Amino acid sequence: MAKPVTLITGTRKGIGQFLAQHYLAQGHIVYGCSREAGSITADDYHHVCLDVADEKAVRRLFSQIRKEAGRLDHLINNAGIASMNHAMMTPASTVQQIFNTNFLGTFLFCREAAKLMQGSGAGRIVNFITVASPLQLEGEAVYAASKSAVLTLTQILARELAAMNVTVNALGPTPVMTDLIRSVPQEKIEHLLARQAIHRLGTFEDVLNVVDFFLRPESQFVTGQAIYLGGVS
């Protein structure tokens, strides 16, 4: 059988890097991207430096995948940024940057992936959201709003792409020890964990478990769903 082709955004470090290494170990051909040079060396790994909100660069990446692999089976939209600050102290430039990366980037990758997946008759898209939205965390208004937009996008795309047998689902991790939360005060982290049903940080394996579920061939009847880890709803 042909190797599955999987595209993951934000693979230089953290969750994206972990997922890329996992799927490489599972025998996938993996395409990854980030703003900086890649950190993974493997025969079946292909890295592209780009800004996920750069439409021309995104189109070039998908043209490369079409030319080299001929198809795309899975898209995991992991790339994201945050700026934790009171709304009154947040400049418009920060709002624009966060929405460009978190929402526009996700939209562009979903759109181009759907075009590539439609010919194969099947596909899986997983978008990353955040527990900051349902928990309505103070200081994260812009970040949470950008990810809420991703959730709405996910739910509507699930309907739009269903006829092509492409599923679109979302995953909202509880805080995982990545660069995204290292600057968050410990007191705030503890307060957040106390609001979860399970009072601990998430792990890369927790995230992988849900992504694996969404990607499984047996999950063809699961679409438009959002799973928040840690017992957040």
C-alpha positions in Angstrom: 0.0 0.0 0.0 1.1 3.6 -0.7 2.4 5.5 2.3 -0.1 8.0 3.8 0.8 11.6 3.1 0.4 13.9 6.1 0.9 17.7 6.3 1.5 19.3 9.7 2.0 23.0 10.3 4.3 24.3 13.0 6.7 21.4 13.1 9.9 23.0 14.2 9.3 22.3 17.8 6.7 21.4 20.4 3.5 19.4 19.5 4.0 19.8 15.8 7.5 18.3 16.0 6.3 15.5 18.1 3.4 14.7 15.8 5.7 14.8 12.7 8.1 12.4 14.4 5.3 10.0 15.4 3.8 9.8 11.9 7.2 9.4 10.3 7.7 6.4 12.6 4.3 5.1 11.5 5.5 5.1 7.9 3.9 8.3 6.7 5.4 10.7 4.2 5.3 14.0 6.2 5.4 17.5 5.0 6.0 20.1 7.7 6.4 23.9 7.8 7.4 26.7 10.1 8.8 30.2 9.8 12.3 28.9 10.5 14.4 26.0 9.3 13.1 22.5 10.2 14.5 20.4 13.0 13.7 16.9 11.7 16.0 14.9 9.4 14.4 11.9 7.8 14.1 10.5 4.3 10.3 10.9 4.2 10.2 14.3 5.8 10.0 17.5 3.7 10.2 20.9 5.4 9.2 24.3 3.9 9.9 27.6 5.5 6.9 29.9 5.2 4.4 32.1 7.0 1.1 30.2 7.2 -0.8 33.4 6.4 1.2 34.0 3.1 -1.3 32.8 0.5 1.2 32.5 -2.3 3.7 30.5 -0.2 0.9 28.2 0.9 -0.2 27.6 -2.7 3.4 26.8 -3.6 3.6 24.3 -0.8 0.5 22.5 -2.0 1.7 22.5 -5.6 4.9 20.9 -4.3 2.9 18.2 -2.5 0.7 17.6 -5.6 3.8 17.2 -7.8 5.9 15.1 -5.4 3.2 12.9 -3.7 0.2 13.3 -5.9 -2.2 13.5 -3.1 -2.8 14.5 0.6 -4.4 12.2 3.1 -4.2 14.2 6.4 -3.8 17.9 7.4 -3.1 18.8 11.0 -3.3 22.6 11.5 -1.1 22.9 14.6 0.6 26.3 14.0 -0.5 29.0 16.4 0.6 32.0 18.4 -0.7 33.8 21.4 -0.3 37.1 23.2 -1.6 37.1 26.8 -2.6 40.6 27.8 -5.5 42.7 28.9 -7.7 43.7 26.0 -7.2 47.4 26.9 -3.4 47.0 26.5 -3.5 45.0 23.3 -2.5 46.9 20.1 -4.3 46.4 16.8 -1.0 45.0 15.3 -1.1 42.2 17.8 -4.7 41.4 17.0 -3.9 41.3 13.3 -0.9 39.0 13.8 -2.8 36.5 15.9 -5.7 36.3 13.6 -3.4 36.0 10.6 -1.6 33.0 12.0 -4.4 31.3 13.9 -7.4 31.9 11.7 -6.2 33.0 8.2 -3.4 30.4 8.2 -5.8 27.6 9.2 -8.3 28.7 6.5 -5.7 28.8 3.7 -4.4 25.3 4.6 -7.9 23.9 4.9 -8.9 25.4 1.5 -5.9 24.1 -0.4 -6.0 20.7 1.3 -9.6 20.3 0.3 -8.7 20.9 -3.3 -6.0 18.2 -3.1 -8.1 15.8 -1.2 -11.3 16.0 -3.4 -9.8 13.8 -6.0 -8.9 11.0 -3.6 -12.4 10.5 -2.2 -11.2 10.7 1.4 -9.3 13.0 3.7 -8.8 14.1 7.3 -8.4 17.6 8.6 -7.7 18.3 12.3 -7.6 22.0 13.5 -6.3 23.1 16.8 -8.4 25.2 19.0 -8.0 26.1 22.8 -9.6 25.6 26.2 -9.2 29.4 26.6 -12.4 29.8 24.6 -14.9 27.8 26.7 -13.1 28.8 29.9 -13.3 32.5 28.8 -9.8 33.1 30.3 -9.0 36.7 31.2 -6.1 38.1 29.4 -6.6 35.9 26.4 -9.5 37.6 24.6 -7.8 37.9 21.2 -6.2 34.4 21.3 -9.5 32.8 22.4 -11.5 34.7 19.8 -9.1 33.6 17.0 -9.5 30.0 18.0 -13.3 30.4 18.4 -13.3 31.5 14.7 -11.3 28.3 13.9 -14.0 26.2 15.6 -16.8 27.8 13.6 -14.7 27.3 10.4 -14.3 23.7 11.4 -18.0 23.1 11.9 -19.0 24.7 8.6 -16.2 23.1 6.6 -17.3 19.7 8.0 -20.6 20.3 6.2 -19.1 21.8 3.0 -16.6 18.9 2.6 -18.7 16.0 3.7 -19.8 15.1 0.1 -16.0 14.7 -0.7 -15.6 12.2 2.2 -13.3 14.7 3.9 -13.8 15.0 7.7 -12.9 18.2 9.6 -12.6 18.1 13.4 -11.0 20.2 16.1 -8.9 19.5 19.2 -8.5 21.9 22.1 -5.6 20.8 24.3 -5.4 21.7 27.9 -2.0 23.5 28.6 0.9 21.5 27.5 4.4 22.5 28.5 5.5 24.2 25.2 6.9 27.6 24.4 3.4 29.0 24.1 2.8 28.8 27.9 6.3 29.0 29.4 5.9 32.7 30.0 2.6 32.3 31.7 2.8 32.9 35.5 2.6 29.7 37.5 -0.3 31.1 39.6 -2.3 31.5 36.4 -1.5 28.0 35.2 -2.6 26.5 38.6 -5.8 28.5 38.5 -6.5 27.2 35.0 -5.8 23.6 35.9 -8.2 23.9 38.9 -11.0 24.7 36.5 -10.5 21.4 34.6 -12.0 18.1 35.7 -8.6 16.6 35.6 -6.1 18.9 37.4 -2.9 18.4 35.5 -1.1 19.7 32.4 -1.6 17.8 29.2 1.1 15.8 27.5 2.0 15.3 23.9 0.7 11.8 24.1 -2.7 13.1 25.2 -2.9 15.3 22.1 -1.7 12.4 19.9 -4.4 10.1 21.2 -7.1 12.4 19.9 -5.4 13.3 16.6 -4.9 9.5 16.0 -8.6 9.0 16.6 -9.6 11.7 14.1 -7.3 10.3 11.4 -8.3 6.7 11.7 -10.1 5.3 8.6 -12.8 4.1 11.1 -13.6 7.7 12.0 -15.1 8.4 8.6 -18.5 9.1 10.3 -16.9 11.6 12.8 -16.9 15.2 11.5 -17.6 18.7 12.8 -16.6 17.7 16.3 -14.5 19.5 18.9 -12.8 17.6 21.7 -11.4 19.6 24.7 -8.9 17.7 26.9 -8.9 17.7 30.6 -12.6 17.6 31.1 -13.2 21.1 29.8 -16.6 21.8 28.1 
